[in-house]
Amino acid sequence: MSTAKVMYFSISIIMAGITIVIAVLGAATAQGKVAASAFEAISRQPEAQSGISGSLILSLALIESLAIYALAVSFVILFANPFMEIIMKL
């Protein structure tokens, strides 16, 4: 295997890992901020708990979907890379 192929596969693996790390850090930070804001709002207005809880669950689901999209992108980088055919011809 040529040096270019080894470098290509190494960079693909590293980039897939970096994609997941950035997405997970961003999602965890956002979920923490959303939960803290929701708990603060509930503590200020306990009678609005049902509306706040519904919005909280929806927000957390949307934030988590971003991390899942990043996982899908990293799988594409690893297993279905569109540049794979070009590199294999080298």
Wavefront OBJ file of the C-alpha trace (Angstrom):
o trace
v 0.000 0.000 0.000
v 1.404 3.374 -0.955
v 2.134 6.180 1.460
v -0.694 8.286 0.001
v -3.239 5.547 0.730
v -2.015 5.053 4.273
v -2.116 8.799 4.872
v -5.616 9.052 3.370
v -7.012 6.294 5.589
v -5.257 7.695 8.660
v -6.660 11.170 8.062
v -10.142 9.702 7.489
v -10.037 7.910 10.838
v -8.744 10.984 12.659
v -11.357 13.260 11.081
v -14.169 10.853 11.978
v -12.990 10.903 15.579
v -12.714 14.692 15.652
v -16.219 14.984 14.175
v -17.687 12.903 16.987
v -15.713 14.697 19.703
v -16.801 18.163 18.572
v -20.432 17.098 18.164
v -20.607 15.403 21.549
v -18.976 18.324 23.336
v -21.346 20.766 21.676
v -24.404 18.635 22.391
v -23.441 18.066 26.025
v -22.826 21.770 26.589
v -26.116 22.727 24.948
v -28.070 20.110 26.889
v -26.581 21.327 30.148
v -27.532 24.924 29.392
v -31.055 23.963 28.310
v -31.634 21.840 31.416
v -30.268 24.538 33.732
v -32.504 27.162 32.127
v -35.550 24.895 32.339
v -34.961 24.100 36.014
v -34.476 27.767 36.757
v -37.723 28.610 34.956
v -39.596 25.872 36.822
v -38.246 27.113 40.142
v -39.451 30.640 39.339
v -42.875 29.585 38.066
v -43.856 26.116 39.333
v -47.339 26.440 37.800
v -45.824 26.497 34.292
v -44.020 23.201 34.804
v -45.975 21.195 32.214
v -45.306 23.660 29.401
v -41.664 24.047 30.311
v -41.187 20.278 30.567
v -42.652 19.738 27.105
v -40.392 22.367 25.603
v -37.431 20.898 27.490
v -37.980 17.401 26.112
v -38.403 18.699 22.561
v -35.263 20.834 22.836
v -33.193 17.969 24.233
v -34.372 15.658 21.443
v -33.397 18.182 18.765
v -29.994 18.773 20.355
v -29.363 15.035 20.589
v -30.282 14.613 16.919
v -27.337 16.848 15.999
v -24.968 14.411 17.701
v -26.609 11.544 15.818
v -26.153 13.432 12.525
v -22.466 13.827 13.346
v -22.260 10.088 13.976
v -23.794 9.479 10.549
v -21.278 11.864 8.944
v -18.378 10.089 10.627
v -19.680 6.733 9.353
v -19.797 8.178 5.845
v -16.223 9.411 6.247
v -15.104 5.956 7.372
v -17.120 3.544 5.241
v -18.722 5.332 2.275
v -16.176 7.981 1.453
v -16.791 9.315 -2.067
v -13.059 9.788 -2.652
v -12.231 6.132 -1.939
v -12.230 5.119 -5.625
v -9.854 7.928 -6.546
v -7.422 7.013 -3.801
v -7.527 3.300 -4.634
v -6.476 4.089 -8.231
v -3.235 5.713 -7.020
l 1 2 3 4 5 6 7 8 9 10 11 12 13 14 15 16 17 18 19 20 21 22 23 24 25 26 27 28 29 30 31 32 33 34 35 36 37 38 39 40 41 42 43 44 45 46 47 48 49 50 51 52 53 54 55 56 57 58 59 60 61 62 63 64 65 66 67 68 69 70 71 72 73 74 75 76 77 78 79 80 81 82 83 84 85 86 87 88 89 90
